[in-house]
């Protein structure tokens, strides 16, 4: 994983930014996973709205408390806490007969690295971590846009699916378009 501040620095409620709602897109490297005996099945509710990527699936993002971040003067600095919830996710099965349910996912701030996010399964475990986040705020700082971020297998995931060589490996891409629903009252957008 990338080197970054160990944990998010606490910020006051009056300085926080909060996002939730919108859409999350995931595109897994299904060839890499299937070569390891791991198979992903999107839920019936998952949608593909990108004709360029047949394996990209889109999900609605729910509140879940919201994902908090710090952005002094409107410039993103770090994730500081919170989460958003995705429903209608996917299931993973292995050639060994194991099955894992990700029909409800949480995208949450990584408590150990303020530049990372985690994808958390229904069991509360961080199965994937998200880094190399390419982001920007658009629509006059009303929308948080992750145009691309790497999805990597956590050590827990690699161990559980019996493919320990996948620990820390890139296995997909995440995109996010979320509404910024709270920002500091002192922030003033200037073009």
N, C-alpha and C positions, 0 to 999 in steps of 0.2 A: 504494500500500500504506500501511497504518497506520504511524504513528510509534511506535517502541518501542525498547527497548534494542537496540543494534546486534547483539550476539551474546549467547548464554546465558552467564551467569557460572558458572565451574566450582564444583561443590559436591563435598564429600567423599562417598565411598561410604557412610559411616555416616549421612549426611543425605538420601540420595536416596530417591525414590519411583519405583517401576517398575510399569508396566502392560503386559499383553499378554493375548491371548485375547479372547473375546467376539464381538461382531458390529459390522459397519460398514454403514451404509446410505447410499446415494447417490441423489440425485434431481437429474437435470440438466434444465435448461430446454431441452427438445428443440425447441421452436418457435423459440427464438432461434438455436440451433445450425443447424437445418435451413434457416433463412432465409439463413444464410451458406454453405450447401452442405456442411454437416458433419452426418454421420449416425452415431448411436451404436447399436450392437447388443450387448445384454447376452449373456453366455455362457449356455450351456444350464444351467449350474449355478447361475446367479443366481436368487434367489427374490424374490418380492414377497409380503410378509406384511402389507401395509398397504392395506386396501381403499379408504381415502380418497385414496391417491395411486397410480394405476395405473403411474406411471413411476418409482416408488421401488424400488430393487433392494438386496437385502441379501446380504452376504458374510460368511463366517467369517473371523475374524482369527487369524493364527498368530503365533508368538513373534517371530521375526525379530530377536531380541536384546532386544526390549522397548523401550517408549517411556518415557524418563526425564523426571521433572519435579521441581521444588522446591515444597515446600508447608510452610513454617515454621508450626508449631503446627496443622497440618492444613488450612491455607488455601492453595489453589493460588496460586503466584506466577508461574511461568514454565516452559516446556519447556526441558530442559537437554541433550537429546541422544537418540540411539537411534532405533529404528524398529520398526514392526510390519508384517507382510506379509499381503496379501489375495490369495487365489487365486480363480479363476473370475470374473474381472472383466468386461471388455467390449472391443469393438473399435470403432475410429472409422474411417470412410471419408469421403472428400471427393468432390464432384462432379468434381473434376479427376483422380480415379483413384488418389489416395494412400490408403494404409491403414496404421493404427497399432494395434499390439497392446498392450492393457492387461490381458491375461489374468492377469498377476501384477502387483500394485501394491504399492508401499511407501508407508506413511504415516509420514513421518519429521519430526523436529524441524527447523525451518528454521534453518540455521546463521547466517543474517543477521538474524533477527528472532525473539526468544524467545517472542513471543506468537502466532506463526504456525506452521502445519504445512505440509508439502508432500506432494502426491500425485505419486509418481515412477513412471515407466513402466519397462518391461523394459530399456530402453536406458540407465537410470540418470539420465535427465533429469527435472528438476522441471517437469512439464507444467502443474500447477495448484498454486495456493497457497490455503491455508485460513486465513481470518481471522474476526474477529467471533465468536470461540468462546464460546458460552454453555454453561457447564459447571457441574457440581457433583459432589461426592463423596457417594455414597449407601451404604446398608447398613453404617453405622458405619465409613466410610472404607475399605471393601473393594472398592468399584466406582467407576470413573471414568465419568461420564456426560456426553457432549456432546449436549445435547438439540437443538442447532442450531448450525451454523457455515456461513459462506459459502464456496463453492468458486468461485475466480476463475481465469481463463485467465492463464497466464504469458506473457511476451513470446515465449519459445521456442515455446509451443504456437501462438500467434496467427501467428507467422512460418511455422511448418511447415505449417499448414493453409491458408495463403494468405488469412487474414482478420486483418490487422494491427490493425484497429479493435477487435478483441476483447481486445487486450493489457490486462490489469488488470480486465477486465469480469467482473461477476457472471454465472456460468453455471450455478449449481446450489447444492445444499445437502448437507451431510454431517451424519450423526449417528453416535455411537459409544457403545457400552456395553462397557467393558473391565474385566477383573479387575485389581485392584491386588494384585500378588504380592510386593511388597517395600516396606517403609516403615521409617523410622528406628526403631531399637529403643527410643529414648527417647520415641516418640510414644505417648500414652495417649488413647484416645477418651473423651470425656465428653459426655453428652447435654445 
